């Protein structure tokens, strides 16, 4: 059997487990370990098959063979031969190219300073970078840049002197700008500079990504391919929920970052991960989620945001984010391509059960993009019908009528499938899943709070107006100082300033003193170590949720 034939045979066993499959897979793996594949596509296919088998191992012998092959993958002759064609694949030993957002670029510069470089072949607006460089240098260097006008590549080579990657040099010069991290982020994102990471031992890759503390569970029976009952599964709690230790939290944030960097993706819930707010939810069968809270300075005004990475036997197989308030979570859920089709429906419903256990959410929403609105990947995967069949329903009655008509067509003709145009219409608005007594929040109306607050402030000195609001809010809630409210003073102060206009809108003078004191604790929790505590206190308050809903309906 040739290596190409062995690879095709191994791929044919992708979802097959039990009944002697492990022995067959082991023979094929050993042949592929010795053999050489003839194309970059075949090398990538082998890599993906190994990653899948690391997450879904048949037995100890198969796992050992897979781990050994992944550990040495960067040194394979066929990979070295096709290395250039595998750029941006996330395979160990290859380069990663992407227009990294500010928090990711800053993190990469700190971890791999010699490896982060500007991808000059992809720079499409060099004049923009040339115009920015004088702002990032000393006055005498700025004169040279303005008068001589060297190309940005030549300028950075002279300024950097080769001591670190030019991407790292640029990031560090932006970090030195006056202002706060929000202004630096805006500056960096406006430049939108493409960068690349050269491969190095320990640099981000999908090949070696797994969490050492996760249990490994061998798959000895067919995967669950039936459709789960979402309502029943929400009533079945996960095996355990625990806070990660400081060391494990840092490792999980690193793992989540690498999972996104190697797939050219970014989400706030991971980019701004807070090591003091990381939780591990274990659902058994080797399935876990690492929920990662956001740094206090980056939290939303109301909703609590947690990014998450899905782990199977320690391997990252997907990611997403939960934005939660009113016991309702807005869900962003993604499975990585390599692992799609393997119990995806079960993983999704168990994720919702994990979210209920950790964050108290009993209702869930899916925004249009998650369903395919302006999202080609979502349309191609038929995401809308995937969620519909699990029990989600469109909020818009007009879309429900379209769905009813499509269902009638399918009953009349079992071969009928919704076309792309129909899927785009179906995905134009939010889908919801509600449990008894818990309504799905209408998130866009929460933005009305900003308009209401803006209408009560006057003049250009908004900071002075905010200070007045903050002082008034403290008086209304019976506080003389923010000391003793928990969290760091700066984080609690920031949360208080953000909430002060909301306190004014709520007219809390009509509330009892215990209700006002409880609100003060909720605001402080927004700036505390964990947003989970904010949600717990928010849900326990007798008036706050209904008062906020009333404001957003006004």
C-alpha positions in Angstrom: 0.0 0.0 0.0 1.4 3.4 -0.9 1.3 6.3 1.6 -1.4 8.0 -0.6 -3.5 4.8 -0.4 -2.9 4.5 3.3 -4.1 8.1 3.8 -7.3 7.6 1.9 -8.0 4.4 3.9 -7.3 6.2 7.2 -9.7 9.0 6.2 -12.3 6.5 5.3 -12.3 5.3 9.0 -12.7 8.9 10.3 -15.9 8.3 12.3 -15.5 4.5 12.8 -14.7 3.2 16.3 -14.8 -0.1 18.0 -14.9 -3.6 16.4 -11.1 -3.9 15.7 -10.8 -0.4 14.1 -7.9 0.6 16.4 -5.7 -2.2 15.1 -6.4 -1.2 11.5 -5.7 2.5 12.2 -2.5 1.7 13.9 -1.1 -0.2 10.9 -2.0 2.7 8.6 -0.5 5.2 11.0 2.8 3.4 11.1 2.9 3.2 7.3 2.3 6.9 7.0 4.9 7.7 9.7 7.5 6.0 7.5 6.2 7.1 4.1 6.3 10.4 2.3 3.3 12.1 0.7 3.6 13.7 -2.7 1.6 17.0 -2.3 1.1 19.7 0.2 -2.7 18.9 0.2 -1.9 15.3 1.2 0.4 16.5 4.0 -2.3 18.8 5.3 -4.9 16.0 5.1 -2.7 13.8 7.2 -2.1 16.6 9.7 -5.9 17.1 10.1 -6.5 13.4 10.5 -3.9 13.2 13.2 -5.4 16.2 15.1 -8.8 14.5 14.9 -7.4 11.2 16.3 -5.7 13.1 19.1 -9.1 14.4 20.2 -10.9 11.1 19.5 -8.3 8.4 20.2 -9.3 4.7 19.9 -6.9 3.3 22.5 -3.6 3.9 24.2 -1.5 2.5 21.4 -3.2 4.6 18.7 -2.9 7.7 21.0 0.9 7.1 21.5 1.4 6.7 17.7 -0.6 9.9 17.0 1.2 12.0 19.6 4.6 10.8 18.3 3.7 11.7 14.7 2.4 15.1 15.7 5.4 15.8 17.9 7.7 15.2 15.0 5.5 16.6 12.3 7.5 19.8 11.7 10.5 17.6 10.8 8.8 15.5 8.1 10.6 15.6 4.8 7.3 16.0 2.9 6.4 19.0 5.1 9.8 20.6 4.5 9.4 20.1 0.8 6.0 21.8 0.7 6.5 24.3 3.6 5.9 27.4 1.5 2.5 26.1 0.2 1.5 25.4 3.8 1.9 29.0 5.0 -1.0 30.0 7.2 -2.2 26.5 7.8 -1.3 26.5 11.5 0.8 23.4 11.0 4.0 23.3 13.1 7.0 24.4 11.2 5.1 26.8 8.9 4.5 30.6 8.9 1.4 32.3 10.1 0.2 35.4 8.2 -2.6 37.7 9.4 -3.7 41.3 10.1 -3.6 40.7 13.9 -5.7 42.9 16.0 -3.9 45.0 18.6 -4.2 42.7 21.7 -3.1 39.7 19.7 -0.2 41.5 18.1 0.9 42.9 21.4 0.8 39.4 23.0 2.8 37.9 20.1 5.4 40.6 20.3 5.9 39.9 24.0 6.1 36.1 23.5 8.1 35.8 20.3 9.9 39.2 19.7 12.3 37.8 17.1 9.6 36.0 15.1 6.9 38.7 14.6 7.6 40.5 11.3 5.7 42.8 9.0 4.4 40.8 6.0 5.7 43.3 3.4 4.3 41.4 0.4 0.8 42.0 1.8 1.2 45.7 2.7 -1.3 47.5 0.5 -1.0 51.0 1.9 2.6 51.8 2.5 2.0 55.5 2.6 -0.2 55.1 5.6 2.6 53.5 7.5 5.1 56.1 6.3 2.8 58.9 7.6 2.6 57.2 11.0 6.3 56.5 11.6 7.2 60.1 12.6 4.7 59.9 15.4 6.5 56.8 16.7 10.1 58.0 16.8 12.2 60.7 18.4 12.0 64.3 17.1 15.3 64.1 15.2 14.4 60.8 13.6 11.0 62.3 12.6 12.9 65.1 10.7 14.8 62.4 8.7 11.6 60.5 7.9 9.8 63.6 6.7 12.6 65.1 4.7 14.2 62.0 3.1 11.0 60.0 2.8 12.6 56.5 2.9 10.3 53.6 2.2 8.7 52.3 5.4 10.5 49.0 5.1 13.9 50.7 4.8 13.0 53.1 7.6 12.1 50.3 10.0 15.2 48.4 9.1 17.4 51.4 10.0 15.4 52.2 13.1 15.3 48.6 14.4 18.9 47.6 13.6 17.8 44.0 13.4 17.5 43.5 17.2 14.0 42.1 17.0 11.3 41.5 14.3 10.1 44.7 12.6 6.6 43.7 13.6 7.7 43.6 17.3 9.5 47.0 16.9 6.3 48.6 15.5 4.1 47.1 18.3 6.5 48.4 21.0 6.6 51.9 19.5 2.8 52.0 19.5 2.8 50.8 23.1 5.1 53.8 23.9 2.5 56.3 22.6 0.9 58.6 25.1 -2.7 58.0 26.0 -4.4 54.7 27.2 -4.7 51.3 25.6 -7.9 52.2 23.8 -6.2 55.0 21.9 -3.2 52.8 21.1 -5.6 50.1 19.9 -7.4 52.6 17.6 -4.0 53.7 16.2 -2.8 50.2 15.5 -6.1 49.1 14.0 -6.2 52.2 11.7 -2.8 51.2 10.4 -4.0 47.6 9.8 -0.6 46.2 9.1 -0.3 42.6 7.9 2.2 40.6 9.9 3.6 37.1 10.0 5.1 34.8 12.6 8.1 32.7 11.6 8.1 29.2 13.0 10.1 28.4 16.1 10.0 25.8 18.9 6.9 26.6 21.0 5.4 29.2 18.6 1.7 28.9 17.9 0.6 25.8 16.0 -2.4 23.6 15.8 -0.2 20.5 15.7 0.8 20.5 19.4 -2.2 22.2 20.9 -3.7 20.4 23.8 -4.3 20.9 27.5 -2.2 18.6 29.7 -4.6 18.7 32.6 -7.6 17.5 30.6 -8.6 13.8 30.9 -8.1 11.6 27.8 -11.1 9.4 27.0 -10.8 6.6 24.5 -13.6 6.2 22.0 -14.6 2.6 21.8 -18.2 2.9 20.5 -19.8 4.8 17.6 -20.1 8.5 18.0 -23.5 10.0 19.0 -25.1 10.9 15.7 -28.8 11.2 16.9 -30.4 14.6 17.4 -30.4 15.5 21.1 -33.4 16.9 23.0 -32.2 20.4 23.9 -34.8 21.0 26.6 -34.0 17.7 28.3 -30.3 18.3 28.1 -30.5 21.7 29.7 -31.9 20.0 32.8 -28.9 17.7 33.0 -26.0 19.5 34.6 -22.4 18.9 33.6 -20.1 16.8 35.8 -18.3 19.6 37.5 -17.6 23.4 37.4 -14.4 24.7 38.9 -12.3 27.8 38.9 -8.9 27.3 37.3 -5.8 27.9 39.3 -3.5 30.8 38.3 -1.1 28.6 36.4 -3.8 26.6 34.6 -5.7 29.8 33.8 -2.6 31.2 32.1 -2.1 28.0 30.2 -5.7 27.9 29.0 -5.6 31.5 27.8 -2.4 30.7 25.9 -4.1 27.7 24.4 -7.1 29.7 23.3 -5.0 32.4 21.8 -3.0 29.9 19.8 -6.2 28.2 18.6 -7.4 31.5 17.1 -4.0 32.8 15.9 -3.4 29.6 13.9 -6.8 30.0 12.3 -6.7 33.7 11.5 -9.5 34.5 14.0 -10.1 36.9 16.9 -12.8 37.5 19.5 -12.8 39.9 22.4 -13.6 37.1 24.9 -10.2 35.5 24.3 -8.1 38.5 23.1 -8.8 40.3 26.4 -8.8 37.2 28.6 -8.6 37.7 32.3 -6.5 35.1 34.1 -8.4 35.8 37.4 -11.7 34.7 35.8 -11.2 31.3 34.0 -13.5 28.4 34.7 -13.3 24.8 33.6 -16.6 22.9 33.0 -16.2 19.1 32.7 -19.1 17.3 31.0 -17.5 13.8 31.0 -16.6 11.8 27.9 -13.4 13.9 27.6 -15.5 17.0 26.8 -14.7 20.2 28.6 -15.0 24.0 28.1 -12.6 26.6 29.3 -14.7 29.8 29.9 -12.5 32.9 29.9 -13.7 36.2 31.4 -12.7 39.6 30.0 -10.3 42.0 31.6 -12.3 44.5 33.8 -11.2 47.4 31.6 -12.8 45.8 28.5 -16.1 44.6 29.9 -19.4 45.6 28.5 -21.6 48.0 30.4 -24.3 45.4 31.1 -23.8 42.0 29.6 -21.1 39.7 31.0 -18.9 38.2 28.3 -17.0 34.9 28.4 -15.0 33.6 25.6 -14.7 29.8 25.6 -12.6 27.1 23.9 -14.1 23.6 23.5 -11.7 20.8 24.5 -12.0 17.1 23.6 -9.4 15.0 25.4 -7.6 18.3 25.8 -7.5 19.2 22.1 -9.2 22.6 21.1 -12.0 21.6 18.7 -14.0 24.9 18.7 -14.5 28.3 20.3 -17.0 31.0 20.8 -18.4 33.6 23.2 -21.4 33.9 25.6 -22.8 37.4 26.3 -25.2 37.0 29.2 -27.8 39.1 31.0 -31.4 38.6 32.2 -30.5 34.9 32.5 -30.2 34.9 28.7 -27.0 34.2 26.8 -26.3 35.4 23.2 -24.4 32.5 21.7 -21.5 32.5 19.3 -20.5 28.9 18.6 -17.9 27.6 16.2 -16.5 24.2 15.5 -13.1 24.0 13.8 -13.3 22.4 10.3 -11.3 19.4 11.3 -13.8 18.3 13.9 -17.1 19.1 12.2 -19.6 16.3 11.9 -18.3 14.6 15.1 -21.2 14.9 17.5 -21.5 18.7 16.8 -25.2 18.8 17.8 -24.4 17.1 21.1 -21.5 19.3 21.8 -23.6 22.4 21.2 -26.5 21.4 23.5 -24.0 20.3 26.2 -22.4 23.7 25.8 -25.7 25.4 26.6 -26.1 23.2 29.7 -22.6 24.2 30.8 -23.5 27.9 30.3 -26.6 27.4 32.4 -24.5 25.8 35.2 -21.8 28.5 35.1 -23.7 31.7 34.2 -27.3 30.9 35.1 -28.6 31.3 31.5 -31.9 29.6 30.8 -32.7 31.3 27.5 -30.5 31.7 24.5 -30.3 33.8 21.3 -28.4 33.5 18.1 -27.8 36.6 16.1 -28.0 36.7 12.3 -24.3 36.4 11.6 -24.1 33.1 13.5 -26.9 31.9 11.3 -25.4 33.0 8.0 -26.3 36.7 7.7 -23.4 38.2 5.8 -21.5 35.0 6.7 -20.8 32.7 3.7 -19.5 29.9 6.0 -22.8 29.9 7.9 -24.9 29.8 4.7 -22.7 27.0 3.2 -23.1 24.9 6.4 -26.9 25.3 6.6 -26.5 26.7 10.1 -30.0 28.1 10.3 -31.7 24.7 9.9 -29.2 23.1 12.3 -30.4 25.3 15.1 -34.0 25.2 14.0 -34.0 21.4 14.3 -32.7 21.7 17.8 -35.6 23.9 18.9 -34.5 27.5 18.2 -37.2 29.7 16.5 -36.9 33.0 14.6 -38.0 36.0 16.5 -39.4 37.6 13.4 -42.9 36.2 12.5 -42.3 36.8 8.8 -39.2 34.6 8.9 -41.2 31.9 10.7 -43.7 32.0 7.8 -40.9 31.5 5.4 -39.7 28.5 7.4 -43.2 27.0 7.5 -43.4 27.2 3.8 -40.0 25.5 3.4 -41.1 22.7 5.7 -44.3 22.2 3.7 -42.2 22.0 0.5 -39.9 19.4 2.1 -42.9 17.3 3.2 -44.2 17.4 -0.3 -40.8 16.6 -1.8 -38.3 14.9 0.5 -35.5 15.9 -1.9 -36.2 19.6 -1.4 -33.3 21.7 0.1 -33.4 25.4 0.9 -31.3 27.4 -1.7 -28.8 30.0 -0.9 -31.2 32.9 -1.4 -33.7 31.3 0.9 -31.1 30.7 3.6 -30.0 34.3 3.4 -33.6 35.4 4.0 -34.0 33.0 6.9 -30.8 34.2 8.6 -31.6 37.9 8.5 -32.8 38.1 12.1 -32.3 36.5 15.5 -33.3 33.0 16.6 -34.3 32.3 20.2 -34.7 29.3 22.6 -36.7 30.0 25.8 -37.4 28.0 28.9 -40.4 28.4 31.1 -40.3 31.7 32.9 -37.3 33.1 31.1 -37.6 35.4 28.1 -35.0 35.9 25.4 -33.5 39.4 25.8 -33.9 41.9 22.9 -30.3 43.0 23.0 -30.4 45.9 20.4 -32.7 47.9 22.7 -30.1 48.0 25.4 -28.3 50.6 23.3 -31.2 53.0 24.0 -29.7 53.5 27.5 -26.8 55.4 25.9 -29.3 57.7 24.1 -31.2 58.3 27.2 -28.1 59.1 29.2 -26.8 61.4 26.4 -30.0 63.4 26.5 -29.4 64.2 30.2 -25.8 65.5 29.8 -25.0 69.0 28.5 -22.0 70.6 27.1 -18.7 69.3 25.7 -17.1 68.5 29.1 -18.6 65.0 29.3 -16.0 64.0 31.9 -17.2 66.7 34.3 -20.8 65.6 33.7 -19.8 62.0 34.4 -18.1 63.0 37.7 -21.3 64.7 38.8 -23.4 61.6 37.9 -20.9 59.4 39.8 -21.1 61.5 43.0 -24.9 61.7 42.8 -25.1 57.9 42.3 -23.0 57.3 45.4 -25.3 59.6 47.4 -28.4 57.8 46.1 -27.0 54.4 47.0 -25.9 55.5 50.4 -22.1 55.4 49.9 -19.5 57.9 51.0 -16.5 55.9 49.5 -15.9 53.0 47.1 -13.5 51.4 49.6 -14.5 48.0 50.8 -16.5 47.1 47.7 -14.0 44.5 46.5 -11.9 44.4 43.3 -9.1 46.7 42.5 -9.9 50.4 43.2 -9.3 51.4 39.6 -11.5 48.7 38.1 -14.3 49.4 40.6 -14.0 53.1 39.9 -14.3 52.5 36.2 -17.4 50.3 36.6 -18.9 52.9 38.8 -18.3 55.7 36.3 -19.9 53.6 33.6 -23.0 52.7 35.6 -23.6 56.2 37.2 -25.8 57.5 34.4 -27.8 54.2 34.5 -28.3 54.7 38.3 -29.8 58.1 37.5 -32.1 56.7 34.9 -33.3 54.0 37.2 -34.5 56.6 39.8 -33.3 54.4 42.7 -34.5 57.0 45.3 -37.8 55.0 45.2 -36.1 51.8 46.1 -35.6 50.5 49.7 -32.2 50.9 51.3 -31.3 47.2 51.0 -32.2 47.3 47.3 -29.9 50.3 46.8 -27.1 48.7 48.7 -27.5 45.5 46.7 -27.2 47.6 43.5 -23.9 49.1 44.8 -22.6 45.6 45.2 -23.6 44.6 41.7 -21.8 47.6 40.2 -18.7 46.8 42.3 -18.9 43.2 41.0 -18.8 44.5 37.5 -15.3 45.7 38.3 -14.4 42.7 40.4 -12.3 39.6 39.7 -15.1 37.6 38.0 -18.2 38.6 36.1 -19.8 35.4 37.2 -20.3 37.1 40.6 -21.8 40.1 38.8 -24.4 37.8 37.2 -25.2 36.0 40.4 -25.9 39.2 42.2 -27.7 40.7 39.3 -30.1 37.7 39.1 -30.7 37.8 42.8 -31.8 41.5 42.9 -35.6 41.9 43.2 -36.0 44.9 41.0 -33.0 45.6 38.8 -33.8 43.3 35.8 -37.4 44.5 35.5 -36.3 48.2 35.9 -33.7 47.9 33.1 -36.2 46.1 30.9 -38.7 48.9 31.5 -36.1 51.5 30.5 -35.2 49.7 27.2 -38.9 49.4 26.3 -39.4 53.2 26.7 
